[in-house]
Amino acid sequence: MEWADGKCRCVWANPKNERYIRYHDSEWGVPVHDDHKLFEMLVLECFQAGLSWECILNKREAFEQAFDGFDLEKVCAYDEKKEQELRENDGIVRNRLKIHAAVENARVFQMIQKEYGSFAKYLWNWSNGQVLYEQGKTSSRLSDAISKDLKKRGMKFVGTTIIYSYLQAVGVIYSHEKGCFLEKTAEKQAGEKCNE
């Protein structure tokens, strides 16, 4: 479908939501190697479980404020009092289990940083530092493996579908749909690199 600006986009992008359009056009699928951003997206993706991404995206600023700008050190130090405060914050998703998981996941994220030097090294190691080009999937062997490993380490709300969505969001998996103005394939990428 062609939009008012003449561009075709993935069918999931809501043309009536400017925030969603910006996210689709400038963020989704862009490779992320910054741990702060990787942590933010992990928190948001985990809160998405059972909800729409648009719902979470609309609350993004509220989440950022509630979780101290996604400051990993601060989130790792949250106690029961802080979790209760978050449960009373009507700007975010007030799910007790997800809030507790966000805090526990932050601690596991930090342990992974210490083990690998950065969470980015851990994450990108799974694809040998390469972007994978896939469309029309909601899980894969890669998301299965990462999900299993993160669960083993103690993370919650990191099932294979959530992790697949996370990998798409942070650009490990590139999934812009056929016909989207941002669509790329491995073959197209290789061609672009040859012409540089």
Phi, psi and omega per residue, in radians:
M1 nan 2.269 3.121
E2 -1.505 2.336 -3.110
W3 -1.602 3.077 -3.102
A4 -1.009 -0.548 -3.135
D5 -1.493 0.096 3.086
G6 1.497 -0.002 -3.132
K7 -1.715 2.588 3.024
C8 -1.737 2.407 -3.120
R9 -2.239 2.949 3.063
C10 -0.983 2.519 -3.041
V11 -1.110 -0.425 -3.100
W12 -1.324 -0.312 -3.112
A13 -1.295 2.101 -3.104
N14 -1.343 1.981 -3.090
P15 -1.129 -0.271 -3.120
K16 -1.601 -0.084 -3.095
N17 -1.982 1.797 -3.091
E18 -1.021 -0.647 3.129
R19 -1.097 -0.723 -3.134
Y20 -1.174 -0.703 3.132
I21 -1.089 -0.800 3.127
R22 -1.054 -0.745 3.138
Y23 -1.081 -0.823 3.130
H24 -1.056 -0.799 -3.006
D25 -1.328 -0.592 -2.993
S26 -2.101 -0.126 -3.052
E27 -2.166 -0.844 -3.008
W28 -1.133 2.166 3.109
G29 1.561 -0.066 3.104
V30 -1.428 2.175 -3.099
P31 -1.015 2.227 -3.123
V32 -1.941 2.232 3.101
H33 -2.146 0.143 -3.122
D34 -1.693 2.135 -3.064
D35 -1.087 -0.595 3.136
H36 -1.088 -0.800 3.134
K37 -1.197 -0.674 3.116
L38 -1.102 -0.649 3.102
F39 -1.196 -0.789 3.111
E40 -0.965 -0.859 -3.081
M41 -1.165 -0.589 3.105
L42 -1.141 -0.768 3.103
V43 -1.039 -0.850 -3.097
L44 -1.124 -0.741 3.140
E45 -1.110 -0.671 3.137
C46 -1.165 -0.627 3.091
F47 -1.233 -0.374 -3.121
Q48 -1.214 -0.421 -3.051
A49 -0.774 2.078 3.125
G50 1.434 -0.019 -3.135
L51 -2.163 3.071 3.077
S52 -1.548 2.653 3.097
W53 -1.135 -0.579 3.132
E54 -1.063 -0.687 3.108
C55 -1.036 -0.801 -3.128
I56 -1.194 -0.754 -3.126
L57 -1.058 -0.667 3.124
N58 -1.155 -0.385 -3.137
K59 -1.811 0.160 -3.009
R60 -0.973 -0.814 -3.130
E61 -1.103 -0.673 3.117
A62 -1.142 -0.702 3.079
F63 -1.093 -0.757 -3.120
E64 -1.060 -0.740 3.125
Q65 -1.197 -0.805 -3.101
A66 -1.092 -0.619 -3.101
F67 -1.776 0.600 3.023
D68 0.871 0.826 3.109
G69 1.152 0.397 -3.096
F70 1.000 0.665 3.057
D71 -1.292 1.937 -3.029
L72 -1.005 -0.793 -3.124
E73 -1.035 -0.772 -3.125
K74 -1.154 -0.767 -3.121
V75 -1.134 -0.669 3.106
C76 -1.066 -0.479 -3.089
A77 -1.587 0.000 -3.132
Y78 -1.051 2.431 3.088
D79 -1.978 -3.035 -3.091
E80 -1.073 -0.630 3.129
K81 -1.084 -0.743 3.132
K82 -1.187 -0.706 3.108
E83 -1.084 -0.671 3.095
Q84 -1.120 -0.694 3.102
E85 -1.057 -0.727 3.123
L86 -1.159 -0.640 3.133
R87 -1.162 -0.332 3.140
E88 -1.724 0.007 -3.105
N89 -1.508 1.862 -3.074
D90 -1.384 0.045 3.072
G91 -1.447 -0.303 -3.118
I92 -2.035 -3.095 3.040
V93 -1.420 2.022 -3.004
R94 -1.628 0.960 3.131
N95 -1.649 2.058 -3.068
R96 -0.973 -0.794 -3.094
L97 -1.163 -0.700 -3.133
K98 -1.216 -0.666 3.112
I99 -1.118 -0.805 3.117
H100 -1.111 -0.700 3.123
A101 -1.089 -0.689 -3.140
A102 -1.023 -0.696 3.139
V103 -1.229 -0.820 3.128
E104 -1.129 -0.703 3.127
N105 -1.116 -0.598 3.092
A106 -1.067 -0.709 -3.136
R107 -1.181 -0.688 3.085
V108 -1.180 -0.737 3.092
F109 -0.946 -0.785 -3.134
Q110 -1.140 -0.682 3.107
M111 -1.127 -0.672 3.104
I112 -1.143 -0.697 3.082
Q113 -0.993 -0.791 -3.108
K114 -1.154 -0.630 -3.121
E115 -1.281 -0.698 -3.025
Y116 -1.842 -0.162 -3.070
G117 1.679 -0.533 3.030
S118 -2.880 2.726 3.075
F119 -1.197 -0.573 3.129
A120 -1.029 -0.734 3.137
K121 -1.102 -0.746 3.102
Y122 -1.031 -0.888 -3.040
L123 -1.155 -0.852 -3.076
W124 -1.276 -0.324 3.076
N125 -1.064 -0.547 -3.101
W126 -1.112 -0.502 -3.134
S127 -1.947 0.313 -3.098
N128 0.958 0.604 3.092
G129 1.323 0.106 -3.078
Q130 -1.747 2.574 2.979
V131 -1.431 2.331 3.111
L132 -1.780 2.447 -3.097
Y133 -1.905 1.943 -3.124
E134 -2.489 2.584 3.088
Q135 -2.350 2.621 3.009
G136 1.301 0.311 3.132
K137 -1.989 2.770 3.035
T138 -2.122 -0.085 3.057
S139 -2.832 2.927 3.139
S140 -2.768 3.081 3.074
R141 -1.065 -0.619 3.131
L142 -1.140 -0.853 -3.140
S143 -1.155 -0.590 3.059
D144 -1.030 -0.827 -3.068
A145 -1.176 -0.778 -3.136
I146 -1.166 -0.744 3.102
S147 -1.001 -0.824 -3.130
K148 -1.065 -0.745 -3.124
D149 -1.181 -0.750 -3.139
L150 -1.155 -0.664 3.084
K151 -1.107 -0.744 3.130
K152 -1.059 -0.586 -3.141
R153 -1.393 -0.197 3.063
G154 1.987 0.072 3.107
M155 -1.324 2.644 3.099
K156 -2.099 2.811 -3.110
F157 0.978 0.729 3.122
V158 -2.235 0.782 3.068
G159 -1.137 2.949 -3.033
T160 -1.057 -0.616 3.137
T161 -1.204 -0.743 3.099
I162 -1.113 -0.762 -3.131
I163 -1.164 -0.649 3.098
Y164 -1.082 -0.783 3.104
S165 -1.065 -0.701 3.097
Y166 -1.092 -0.791 3.141
L167 -1.087 -0.629 3.065
Q168 -1.173 -0.763 -3.094
A169 -1.084 -0.681 -3.066
V170 -1.723 0.200 2.959
G171 1.420 0.136 3.031
V172 -1.198 -0.668 3.045
I173 -2.008 2.217 -3.125
Y174 -1.801 2.061 -2.963
S175 -2.268 0.347 3.096
H176 -1.002 2.361 -2.961
E177 -1.279 2.799 3.076
K178 -1.007 2.254 -3.135
G179 1.684 -0.354 3.089
C180 -1.173 2.499 -3.111
F181 -1.148 -0.245 3.108
L182 -1.771 0.072 -3.118
E183 -1.020 2.348 3.037
K184 -2.467 2.672 3.013
T185 -2.186 2.935 3.099
A186 -1.022 -0.662 -3.128
E187 -1.146 -0.761 3.116
K188 -1.082 -0.756 -3.140
Q189 -1.067 -0.776 -3.133
A190 -1.062 -0.702 3.097
G191 -1.103 -0.718 3.118
E192 -1.107 -0.721 -3.120
K193 -1.157 -0.660 3.127
C194 -1.130 -0.545 -3.093
N195 -1.533 -0.083 -3.110
E196 -1.254 nan nan
